[in-house]
Amino acid sequence: KRNTTTAGQFYQPTLLSGVTSEMRIWKEEVFGPIMCVVVVPGDNDDVCVNMVNDCPFGLGSSVYSASKSRALAIGSQFNTGMFTANDFGVNYLIQSLPFGGVKESGFGRFAGPEGLRSCCLERSMVIDRIPGVKTTIPGAIDYPMNTTQGMGFGKGLVELFYGDTLWGKVKAIVNLIRYG
């Protein structure tokens, strides 16, 4: 209910119980002192995870349980930007942790190293480390590329680096020689 002592500008802290997915409070993100208590049918952990992840929002989440391992097992499956076991909002007070949501609750983070990185331009820089040796693009995959030659060479590279059999690697070397 509105706080009448402040001309209705602020909402008094409120606990809502019996909240269901048909209610407006379930479907809208509320930035106010409101906590919703939802009963999970059958006290089923999988149903709980599905109910949370069915929500279009994902700023933060909390699980209260006598078992820390159960709370963590449930909360680690939530699609939210933050999770707290047996507490609410403490992650906001720990300024070294990144703060932010997912889905319709936003993207990106502030605070923590992740927040600092969002203010930076991260880029990769590669230079040749061995004097006299230069990295070049093999002719088989240089532009303009001959599709047959380029695909054969590319498949050979992939098989050479990621193949799991010795015979596959030998065939890959043959393809590199043939198409390169």
DRENROSE-677593 format. One line per 8 residues: number of its first residue (from 1); their letters; for each residue y negated, z negated, x negated of C-alpha. Coordinates in nm, 2 decimals. Layout:
BEGIN
NUM = a = Y,Z,X  ... $
//
This chain:
BEGIN
1 = krntttag = 0.00,0.00,0.00  -0.35,0.05,-0.11  -0.54,-0.23,-0.28  -0.82,-0.30,-0.04  -1.02,-0.51,-0.29  -1.10,-0.19,-0.49  -1.21,0.03,-0.21  -0.87,0.19,-0.19 $
9 = qfyqptll = -0.88,0.35,-0.53  -0.57,0.18,-0.66  -0.22,0.13,-0.53  -0.06,-0.21,-0.56  0.26,-0.23,-0.76  0.54,-0.14,-0.51  0.92,-0.15,-0.52  1.09,0.09,-0.28 $
17 = sgvtsemr = 1.45,0.04,-0.20  1.69,0.26,0.01  1.53,0.58,-0.13  1.73,0.90,-0.05  1.70,1.26,-0.17  1.55,1.36,0.17  1.24,1.14,0.11  0.91,1.28,-0.02 $
25 = iwkeevfg = 0.90,1.01,-0.30  1.23,1.16,-0.43  1.08,1.51,-0.46  0.74,1.44,-0.61  0.63,1.29,-0.94  0.44,0.97,-0.88  0.20,0.84,-1.14  0.15,0.49,-1.00 $
33 = pimcvvvv = 0.30,0.15,-1.01  0.60,0.25,-0.80  0.96,0.18,-0.88  1.23,0.34,-0.66  1.57,0.17,-0.64  1.85,0.42,-0.55  2.20,0.32,-0.45  2.46,0.55,-0.61 $
41 = pgdnddvc = 2.74,0.62,-0.37  3.06,0.44,-0.48  2.88,0.31,-0.79  3.01,0.64,-0.95  2.86,0.72,-1.29  2.91,1.10,-1.26  2.74,1.10,-0.92  2.45,0.90,-1.07 $
49 = vnmvndcp = 2.41,1.16,-1.35  2.42,1.44,-1.10  2.16,1.27,-0.88  1.92,1.22,-1.17  1.96,1.57,-1.31  1.92,1.72,-0.97  1.55,1.61,-0.97  1.30,1.88,-1.07 $
57 = fglgssvy = 1.12,1.62,-1.30  1.23,1.46,-1.62  0.97,1.24,-1.79  1.16,0.91,-1.84  1.46,0.73,-1.71  1.62,0.39,-1.72  1.96,0.25,-1.65  2.02,-0.12,-1.59 $
65 = sasksral = 2.37,-0.24,-1.66  2.54,-0.55,-1.78  2.72,-0.32,-2.02  2.50,-0.16,-2.28  2.76,0.10,-2.37  2.79,0.20,-2.00  2.41,0.23,-1.97  2.40,0.45,-2.29 $
73 = aigsqfnt = 2.69,0.66,-2.17  2.51,0.73,-1.84  2.16,0.77,-1.98  2.26,1.01,-2.26  2.36,1.26,-2.00  2.02,1.25,-1.82  1.80,1.56,-1.86  1.48,1.35,-1.93 $
81 = gmftandf = 1.24,1.33,-2.22  1.30,0.96,-2.27  1.56,0.71,-2.18  1.56,0.33,-2.19  1.85,0.10,-2.13  1.78,-0.22,-1.94  1.40,-0.18,-1.96  1.13,0.03,-1.82 $
89 = gvnyliqs = 0.85,0.19,-2.02  0.90,0.01,-2.35  0.93,0.35,-2.52  0.57,0.41,-2.44  0.47,0.09,-2.63  0.67,0.20,-2.94  0.41,0.44,-3.08  0.64,0.57,-3.35 $
97 = lpfggvke = 0.86,0.73,-3.08  0.78,1.07,-2.94  0.66,1.07,-2.58  0.70,1.35,-2.33  0.91,1.50,-2.06  1.12,1.80,-1.96  1.14,2.04,-1.66  0.84,2.00,-1.43 $
105 = sgfgrfag = 0.73,1.69,-1.62  0.59,1.89,-1.90  0.69,2.00,-2.25  0.61,1.90,-2.60  0.56,1.55,-2.73  0.29,1.32,-2.85  0.32,1.03,-3.08  0.58,1.00,-3.36 $
113 = peglrscc = 0.65,1.27,-3.61  0.71,1.52,-3.33  0.37,1.47,-3.19  0.21,1.51,-3.53  0.40,1.83,-3.58  0.26,1.97,-3.26  -0.08,1.96,-3.42  0.05,2.17,-3.72 $
121 = lersmvid = 0.14,2.52,-3.78  0.49,2.51,-3.92  0.61,2.82,-4.10  0.88,2.92,-4.34  0.79,3.05,-4.68  1.05,3.21,-4.90  1.01,3.33,-5.26  1.25,3.46,-5.52 $
129 = ripgvktt = 1.36,3.18,-5.75  1.53,3.38,-6.02  1.29,3.58,-6.25  1.36,3.95,-6.24  1.58,3.93,-5.93  1.41,4.05,-5.61  1.54,4.02,-5.26  1.55,4.35,-5.09 $
137 = ipgaidyp = 1.67,4.48,-4.76  1.99,4.68,-4.80  1.94,5.04,-4.73  2.21,5.04,-4.46  2.00,4.81,-4.24  1.65,4.91,-4.36  1.42,5.09,-4.11  1.47,5.36,-3.99 $
145 = mnttqgmg = 1.84,5.25,-3.95  2.14,5.48,-3.91  2.31,5.30,-3.62  2.67,5.37,-3.73  2.60,5.28,-4.09  2.39,4.97,-4.01  2.63,4.83,-3.75  2.93,4.87,-3.99 $
153 = fgkglvel = 2.73,4.70,-4.27  2.61,4.42,-4.04  2.95,4.35,-3.90  3.08,4.34,-4.26  2.82,4.08,-4.35  2.90,3.86,-4.05  3.27,3.88,-4.12  3.22,3.80,-4.49 $
161 = fygdtlwg = 3.01,3.49,-4.43  3.17,3.36,-4.11  3.53,3.50,-4.10  3.80,3.24,-4.12  4.08,3.44,-4.30  4.11,3.58,-4.65  4.23,3.92,-4.51  3.92,3.93,-4.28 $
169 = kvkaivnl = 3.69,3.87,-4.58  3.87,4.15,-4.78  3.82,4.39,-4.49  3.45,4.28,-4.47  3.40,4.36,-4.84  3.56,4.70,-4.78  3.32,4.76,-4.49  3.02,4.66,-4.70 $
177 = iryg = 3.12,4.91,-4.97  3.19,5.18,-4.71  2.87,5.14,-4.51  2.64,5.01,-4.78 $
//
